[in-house]
Amino acid sequence: MATKTTINLDDETEAALDELVGVDGTKTLAIKRSLLAQVVRRRRNQALLEFITEQEATTGPIDPAHLAWADDVLDRQGAPR
């Protein structure tokens, strides 16, 4: 069943939507695809956190030196945190 939702966008969000429309073609498609992509990202992040918790429960905490190395790699790649 389809539903309608009305949202008010501030200038920054409207500009972001306009950018996505350039890729997806319409506001409706841009919003739908972005919403679904965000859900996938959040589920993946949650699964990763759960995996890390399970690993640490069986093998102990992650070595701080390894975490520092991983942070360095992410920083060099410009990955957001």
C-alpha positions in Angstrom: 0.0 0.0 0.0 1.4 3.4 -0.9 1.3 6.3 1.5 2.0 10.0 1.2 4.2 12.0 3.5 4.7 15.7 3.5 8.1 17.1 4.6 9.5 20.6 4.9 13.1 21.0 3.7 15.5 23.6 4.8 17.8 25.2 2.2 20.7 22.8 2.8 18.4 19.7 2.4 16.7 21.1 -0.6 20.1 21.7 -2.3 21.1 18.1 -1.4 17.8 16.8 -2.9 18.4 18.9 -6.1 21.8 17.3 -6.4 20.3 13.8 -6.1 17.6 14.6 -8.7 20.5 15.2 -11.1 21.4 11.6 -10.6 18.0 9.9 -10.1 15.9 12.1 -12.4 13.0 12.9 -10.1 12.5 14.0 -6.5 10.4 10.9 -5.8 13.1 8.5 -7.0 15.9 10.5 -5.3 14.1 10.4 -1.9 13.1 6.7 -2.2 16.6 5.6 -3.3 18.3 7.7 -0.6 16.0 6.4 2.1 16.6 2.8 1.1 20.4 3.4 0.8 20.4 4.9 4.3 18.6 1.9 5.8 21.1 -0.5 4.1 24.0 1.6 5.5 22.6 1.6 9.0 22.0 -2.1 9.0 25.5 -2.8 7.7 27.0 -0.5 10.5 24.9 -2.3 13.1 25.9 -5.7 11.8 29.6 -4.7 12.0 29.2 -3.4 15.5 27.6 -6.7 16.5 30.4 -8.7 14.8 33.0 -6.7 16.6 31.3 -7.3 20.0 31.0 -11.0 19.3 34.7 -11.2 18.3 35.8 -9.3 21.3 33.7 -11.6 23.5 35.6 -14.7 22.2 39.1 -13.4 21.5 39.4 -10.4 23.8 39.5 -6.7 23.0 41.1 -5.4 19.9 44.8 -4.5 20.4 45.2 -0.6 20.7 48.2 -0.7 18.3 46.0 -2.4 15.7 43.3 0.3 16.2 45.9 3.0 15.8 47.1 1.4 12.6 43.5 1.2 11.3 42.9 4.8 12.2 46.0 5.9 10.3 44.9 4.0 7.2 41.4 5.5 7.3 42.9 9.0 7.8 45.2 8.5 4.8 42.2 7.5 2.7 40.1 10.4 3.9 37.4 8.2 5.3 34.9 10.0 7.4 34.4 8.9 11.0 
